[in-house]
Amino acid sequence: MIGMDTKAQLDNALKDAMRSGDDLRKRTIRMVISEARLAEINKGKPLEEAEMIAVLQKEVKSRNEAIADAQRAGRADLVAAAQAEIGVLETFLPKPFTPQELEALARQAIDEAQASSPGDMGKVMKLLTPRLQGRATGALASQVVRQLLGG
C-alpha cells in the first residue's frame, strides 16, 4: 500500500488517536490516509515513500490556503482549526532543511550543472528537486537557487 514507513506511522497514530479519543488527530489522519488511497487508485499501484510525503505536503499546503481564505473572511475559528491540523500533519513530515543545509544542496547542484546565470535555473532544479526528499518545497529551493545565481 502506501509508502511503508509513513503508512505504518499513520496507521499506528490513527489507532492511538482512536484509543485516546483525540478527534482532531483522528480526523486529520483519516483524511490523509484517504487522500493517499485515492492517489494509489489513480496511480494503479502502491505509493513510494516520496509520493506519500508529497500527499502530506499537499494536505499542509491546502490547509495553508484555507488559513489565508479564513483570515480574509475574519474567521479566527477556521484559522485555528487549520493550524491545528497542520500541527498534526507536520509530525509525519521529515524535518525541514535548515537554510544553511538547503543553500549547501543548491550550491552543489549549481556546481554539478555548471550553472552561471538565472537562465540555468531549469538544469539546477532538475538536479536539486529529487534531493529535497520532502524536506523543502520546490518554491523555497527555487528561491535559494535564484538568489545564488544572481536572479
VENNORWO-V94057 format. One line per field, one symbol per residue. phi: phi as a letter, one per 30 degrees, with the letter a starting at -180 (. if undefined). psi: psi as a letter, one per 20 degrees, with the letter a starting at -180 (. if undefined). burial: # if it has 16 or more other ideal C-beta (glycine too) atoms within 10 Angstrom, else .. A space follows every 10 residues. Layout:
BEGIN
phi = ???
psi = ???
burial = ???
END
This chain:
BEGIN
phi = .deeddeddd dddddddddd iddedddddd dddddddddd dddiaedded dddddddddd dddddddedd dddicddddd ddddddeddd dccddddded dddddddddd dddhdbbedc eedddddded ddhicadddd dddddedddi d
psi = cqogghgggg gghggghggi kngggggggh gggghghghg ghhjrqqrgh hghhgghhgg ghhhhhgggh ghiknhghgg ghhghggghh iiqqpqqrhg gggggggghg ghilqirhij gggghhhggh ihkjiqqhgg ghggggghjk .
burial = .##..##..# ..##..#... ....##.##. .##.##..## ......#.#. ######..## .##..##..# ........#. ##..##.##. .##...#... .##.##..## ..#.#....# #..##.##.. .#.###.... ##.##..##. .
END
